Amino acid sequence: MPHRPGPICVIGAGIIGASAAFHLIESGARDVIVIDAGEPLSGTTPAGAGFVARFGADHNRRLGACTIPLQDYGLGFYQRLHESGADLEYASNGNLVLARTPTMLDTLADGILRHPQVAAGTRRLNADSVGELMLGAVNPAAVAGGVYMPEGIQLTTALAQQELLTRLEDAEVQFHWDTPATGVRVVDGTVTGVETSNGTIDASTIVFAAGAWNQTLLESRDRRLPLIPMVATRFVSEPAGLSPLMPTVQCLELHLWLRELRGAFSWGGSFAYRLLSALEQEGLEFGYGRPVSQALLDAQYAYQENVAEVFPALSELSAVETIQGVPVYTVDGGLYVGSVPGIEGLWALAGDSESGITHGPGMGKLVAQLIMDETPFTDPAPFRLDRVNPADYPDEASMVASMAEDRIAEAAQLN
Ligand SMILES: Cc1cc2nc3c(=O)[nH]c(=O)nc-3n(C[C@H](O)[C@H](O)[C@H](O)COP(=O)(O)OP(=O)(O)OC[C@H]3O[C@@H](n4cnc5c(N)ncnc54)[C@H](O)[C@@H]3O)c2cc1C
């Protein structure tokens, strides 16, 4: 039984909101409504590269060990979808964190292999083993080695999102597309409905899952979280003859993530990321949907030859697809899943830290369990909205300063 009887309205039908609705239904909620400001698949999710791994089991990342149960849940969730016949372009080839120098290889090995929750089979590789594992995609002479995380998977994000939306339709969830929520109706400190551009929708429980737009929704109730929206870019190259058995790859020294997609490179990195606010100051127009920043596209093209030093086949390949989205970072590197303080019935899933594909299923499951009064599968305390005092971060510059240890810190500091 839901904690509060009445309709539950999820605002935002990206991977995170769709996951919340999916798990609410799975937990027995019957009256679930999903509203979205745009068309299906119009938000950040289809821009996502589709890497999923145990990224929290790495001292070099800021996610924290509390996120590992969510990653494990996500890995299992996508595997189950795949095994049930959903076409997600799913592959389970592991994830390789590449090092170009011996010093970086030691740092990676310390952070991952010495993590107390390191997954079985995680291993350090020398340059030749990297060459073999990458099935010809990497020039071994250009790397020192890497750390292989065998549990990593890859999938096509738009397909995963569409699969969830289809299952929600099958479960007779009510959708309202092209319907921006403008606020929340609150009576005596308790939510009673969602105000939208098309009128008010009654709801006794509301979940904000509006990605880059969560802050605006929170502000409609005078609430704020320290959130840092960035624009990120992904290119899909012309066909490159890559093996479908190749693992996903990250390389800190190249600020890079890269994977195989239908024989081509799907790749990007912080060389083509920038604060949304900085781009807006330069004239970027961004309402709902996905941004298009030519400056970032140019930056990625300009960087391509650096990546081709390690991945020679990428040299001079054009991009047949370019896609941008707005992941949202948090000041402590974590995720937000919990109730909005002071408003009964209002919940938020926010601050995806560019990992909403990985964490969406777990975030959705956790909020559904909290709403439905079930025992949560993991401790919700590290995800609470009130774990950080927003007053400590009066402006974006103070939020960005807190990201000093983050792999995208440099990109965030460009303004
Ligand atoms: C280039 C790139 C690569 C990435 N790679 C990875 C990766 O490999 N692995 C990984 O885990 N993550 C990755 N990410 C991050 C991941 O894509 C995001 O974390 C995730 O898609 C966020 O999902 P979401 O549901 O919060 O947002 P969205 O998909 O943007 O969904 C939010 C929805 O809310 C709707 N909305 C907004 N405002 C309102 C309103 N007022 N009323 C109603 N609806 C509203 C929007 O229309 C939108 O559909 C990547 C992101 C990018 C951009």
PDBQT file of the ligand as one rigid body, heavy atoms in Angstrom, charges set to zero:
ROOT
HETATM    1  C1  LIG A 501      27.031  12.791 -23.685  1.00  0.00    +0.000 C 
HETATM    2  C2  LIG A 501      26.509  12.072 -22.472  1.00  0.00    +0.000 A 
HETATM    3  C3  LIG A 501      27.025  10.822 -22.138  1.00  0.00    +0.000 A 
HETATM    4  C4  LIG A 501      26.531  10.145 -21.015  1.00  0.00    +0.000 A 
HETATM    5  N1  LIG A 501      26.957   8.877 -20.764  1.00  0.00    +0.000 NA
HETATM    6  C5  LIG A 501      26.446   8.182 -19.720  1.00  0.00    +0.000 A 
HETATM    7  C6  LIG A 501      26.835   6.844 -19.485  1.00  0.00    +0.000 A 
HETATM    8  O1  LIG A 501      27.606   6.265 -20.252  1.00  0.00    +0.000 OA
HETATM    9  N2  LIG A 501      26.337   6.206 -18.395  1.00  0.00    +0.000 N 
HETATM   10  C7  LIG A 501      25.484   6.815 -17.530  1.00  0.00    +0.000 A 
HETATM   11  O2  LIG A 501      25.098   6.202 -16.551  1.00  0.00    +0.000 OA
HETATM   12  N3  LIG A 501      25.061   8.073 -17.759  1.00  0.00    +0.000 NA
HETATM   13  C8  LIG A 501      25.528   8.762 -18.833  1.00  0.00    +0.000 A 
HETATM   14  N4  LIG A 501      25.106  10.045 -19.069  1.00  0.00    +0.000 N 
HETATM   15  C9  LIG A 501      24.158  10.653 -18.141  1.00  0.00    +0.000 C 
HETATM   16  C10 LIG A 501      22.758  10.230 -18.416  1.00  0.00    +0.000 C 
HETATM   17  O3  LIG A 501      22.448  10.354 -19.782  1.00  0.00    +0.000 OA
HETATM   18  C11 LIG A 501      21.830  11.102 -17.565  1.00  0.00    +0.000 C 
HETATM   19  O4  LIG A 501      22.234  11.005 -16.222  1.00  0.00    +0.000 OA
HETATM   20  C12 LIG A 501      20.380  10.652 -17.669  1.00  0.00    +0.000 C 
HETATM   21  O5  LIG A 501      19.972  10.551 -19.004  1.00  0.00    +0.000 OA
HETATM   22  C13 LIG A 501      19.479  11.620 -16.919  1.00  0.00    +0.000 C 
HETATM   23  O6  LIG A 501      18.170  11.127 -17.011  1.00  0.00    +0.000 OA
HETATM   24  P1  LIG A 501      16.940  11.982 -16.549  1.00  0.00    +0.000 P 
HETATM   25  O7  LIG A 501      15.753  11.116 -16.607  1.00  0.00    +0.000 OA
HETATM   26  O8  LIG A 501      17.276  12.682 -15.262  1.00  0.00    +0.000 OA
HETATM   27  O9  LIG A 501      16.882  13.184 -17.601  1.00  0.00    +0.000 OA
HETATM   28  P2  LIG A 501      16.090  13.376 -18.974  1.00  0.00    +0.000 P 
HETATM   29  O10 LIG A 501      16.286  12.243 -19.904  1.00  0.00    +0.000 OA
HETATM   30  O11 LIG A 501      16.468  14.739 -19.465  1.00  0.00    +0.000 OA
HETATM   31  O12 LIG A 501      14.578  13.372 -18.546  1.00  0.00    +0.000 OA
HETATM   32  C14 LIG A 501      14.007  14.468 -17.849  1.00  0.00    +0.000 C 
HETATM   33  C15 LIG A 501      12.645  14.721 -18.471  1.00  0.00    +0.000 C 
HETATM   34  O13 LIG A 501      11.976  15.699 -17.702  1.00  0.00    +0.000 OA
HETATM   35  C16 LIG A 501      11.177  16.439 -18.571  1.00  0.00    +0.000 C 
HETATM   36  N5  LIG A 501      10.855  17.722 -17.929  1.00  0.00    +0.000 N 
HETATM   37  C17 LIG A 501      11.678  18.731 -17.636  1.00  0.00    +0.000 A 
HETATM   38  N6  LIG A 501      11.014  19.726 -17.035  1.00  0.00    +0.000 NA
HETATM   39  C18 LIG A 501       9.741  19.334 -16.943  1.00  0.00    +0.000 A 
HETATM   40  C19 LIG A 501       8.577  19.940 -16.435  1.00  0.00    +0.000 A 
HETATM   41  N7  LIG A 501       8.591  21.161 -15.867  1.00  0.00    +0.000 N 
HETATM   42  N8  LIG A 501       7.420  19.254 -16.534  1.00  0.00    +0.000 NA
HETATM   43  C20 LIG A 501       7.363  18.022 -17.100  1.00  0.00    +0.000 A 
HETATM   44  N9  LIG A 501       8.458  17.410 -17.588  1.00  0.00    +0.000 NA
HETATM   45  C21 LIG A 501       9.631  18.058 -17.511  1.00  0.00    +0.000 A 
HETATM   46  C22 LIG A 501      12.055  16.613 -19.800  1.00  0.00    +0.000 C 
HETATM   47  O14 LIG A 501      11.274  16.931 -20.928  1.00  0.00    +0.000 OA
HETATM   48  C23 LIG A 501      12.725  15.261 -19.884  1.00  0.00    +0.000 C 
HETATM   49  O15 LIG A 501      12.062  14.373 -20.771  1.00  0.00    +0.000 OA
HETATM   50  C24 LIG A 501      25.546  10.739 -20.201  1.00  0.00    +0.000 A 
HETATM   51  C25 LIG A 501      25.028  11.981 -20.555  1.00  0.00    +0.000 A 
HETATM   52  C26 LIG A 501      25.477  12.638 -21.687  1.00  0.00    +0.000 A 
HETATM   53  C27 LIG A 501      24.850  13.921 -22.082  1.00  0.00    +0.000 C 
ENDROOT
TORSDOF 0
